[in-house]
Amino acid sequence: MKKEVVKFIRLKQERIKIEGWEQLSASAISSPYDTVNLVEPFLKEADREMMLVIGLDTKNKPTVISIVAMGTLNQSTVSTREVFKPLLLSNSIRFIVVHNHPSGNTNPSKNDLKITQKLKKAGEMMEIVLLDSIIYGDDIRSLLANDWGGVSLGRI
């Protein structure tokens, strides 16, 4: 009889260096504008839809910023698993998701609202609170501030 072998897996989060980000301050986030100022250097030149997750500690200071989805000009597929992996690895207690609309139009799609609800529920189950979901384009749209489609996230 062949013995079963248990494999141990060590997860490693890789740090990448993006030019210009080393000057970014890791101050506490208290508004959607603080969030956008943190990620704008990366999103402003993006030619396709991307979603970033920002993990936060108990004082709302960033613990991690991670690209969790990259798509096409007008859509991207977001995996709940990919959103929570960097949050768990960085011991984040709160998080904010930001994605861009390359068209510039920041009105949320039905899918934007659906994903936000899904992430909020998954976060509640894992005790990692979703503070906001922000759309970046010609302006910014906070689903928290606008209470889009009944998506009420609480206050930062």
C-alpha positions in Angstrom: 0.0 0.0 0.0 1.4 3.4 -1.0 1.6 6.1 1.7 -0.1 9.4 1.1 2.3 12.3 1.1 1.3 15.6 2.6 2.6 18.6 0.7 3.4 21.8 2.6 3.0 24.9 0.6 4.6 28.2 1.5 2.9 31.3 0.0 5.2 34.1 -1.0 4.1 37.5 -1.9 6.4 39.0 -4.5 7.2 42.7 -4.3 7.6 44.6 -7.5 9.1 48.0 -8.1 7.2 50.5 -10.1 9.0 53.6 -11.1 7.7 56.6 -9.1 5.9 54.6 -6.4 8.8 54.7 -4.0 7.9 58.4 -3.4 4.3 57.6 -2.4 3.4 58.1 1.2 1.7 55.4 3.1 -0.4 57.8 5.1 -3.8 56.8 6.4 -6.6 56.9 3.9 -9.6 58.9 4.9 -11.4 59.7 1.7 -11.9 58.5 -1.9 -9.5 61.3 -3.0 -6.7 59.9 -0.8 -7.2 56.5 -2.4 -7.1 57.9 -5.9 -4.0 60.0 -5.2 -2.3 56.8 -4.1 -3.1 54.8 -7.3 -3.5 57.5 -9.9 0.2 57.3 -11.1 -0.5 53.8 -12.3 -4.1 54.0 -13.5 -3.9 57.3 -15.4 -2.0 55.8 -18.3 -3.8 52.4 -18.4 -5.3 51.5 -21.8 -7.4 48.6 -20.5 -9.6 48.0 -17.5 -7.7 47.0 -14.3 -8.7 46.5 -10.7 -6.4 47.2 -7.8 -7.0 46.2 -4.2 -5.6 48.3 -1.4 -5.3 46.5 2.0 -5.4 48.6 5.1 -4.4 48.2 8.7 -6.5 49.3 11.8 -5.4 52.9 11.2 -6.4 52.8 7.5 -2.7 52.8 6.5 -2.0 50.8 3.3 -0.5 47.4 3.9 -0.5 46.2 0.3 -1.5 47.4 -3.2 -2.0 44.7 -5.7 -3.3 44.3 -9.3 -6.0 41.7 -9.0 -7.5 41.9 -12.5 -6.5 43.1 -16.0 -8.9 43.0 -18.8 -9.7 44.6 -22.1 -10.8 48.1 -23.1 -14.2 47.8 -21.6 -14.3 44.8 -19.2 -12.2 42.6 -16.9 -13.0 39.4 -15.0 -12.5 39.8 -11.2 -11.9 36.7 -9.1 -12.9 37.0 -5.4 -10.0 34.7 -4.6 -7.5 37.0 -6.3 -8.8 40.0 -4.4 -8.5 38.3 -1.0 -5.1 36.6 -1.4 -3.0 39.7 -1.0 -5.3 41.0 1.8 -4.8 37.8 3.8 -1.0 37.6 3.2 -0.6 41.2 4.3 -2.8 40.9 7.4 -5.2 43.6 6.2 -8.3 44.2 8.2 -10.0 46.6 5.7 -9.8 47.1 2.0 -10.7 49.3 -0.9 -11.0 48.3 -4.5 -10.3 50.7 -7.4 -10.8 50.0 -11.0 -10.6 52.2 -14.1 -12.9 52.8 -17.0 -10.6 53.7 -20.0 -13.6 55.3 -21.7 -13.6 58.0 -19.0 -17.2 57.4 -18.1 -17.4 56.6 -14.4 -21.0 55.4 -14.2 -21.0 52.0 -12.6 -22.2 49.1 -14.7 -24.5 46.3 -13.4 -21.4 44.1 -13.2 -19.5 46.8 -11.2 -22.4 46.8 -8.6 -22.6 43.0 -8.6 -18.9 42.5 -8.0 -18.9 45.2 -5.2 -21.7 43.3 -3.4 -20.0 40.0 -3.8 -16.7 41.4 -2.4 -18.5 43.0 0.5 -20.2 39.7 1.4 -17.0 37.7 1.1 -15.2 40.3 3.2 -17.8 40.1 5.9 -17.4 36.3 6.1 -13.6 36.7 6.5 -13.8 39.7 8.8 -12.1 42.0 6.3 -14.2 45.1 5.8 -14.8 46.6 2.3 -14.6 50.4 2.8 -15.1 51.5 -0.7 -15.2 50.6 -4.4 -14.0 53.4 -6.6 -14.2 53.9 -10.4 -11.5 56.0 -11.9 -12.0 57.7 -15.3 -12.4 61.4 -16.3 -13.4 61.9 -12.7 -13.8 59.5 -9.8 -16.9 57.7 -8.6 -17.1 56.3 -5.1 -19.8 53.7 -4.7 -19.6 54.5 -0.9 -20.4 58.2 -1.4 -23.1 57.6 -4.0 -24.8 54.5 -2.5 -25.2 53.1 -6.0 -27.8 50.4 -6.4 -28.2 50.0 -2.6 -24.5 49.2 -2.1 -24.0 50.7 1.3 -20.5 50.1 2.5 -20.3 52.2 5.7 -17.9 55.0 6.4 -14.1 55.3 6.0 
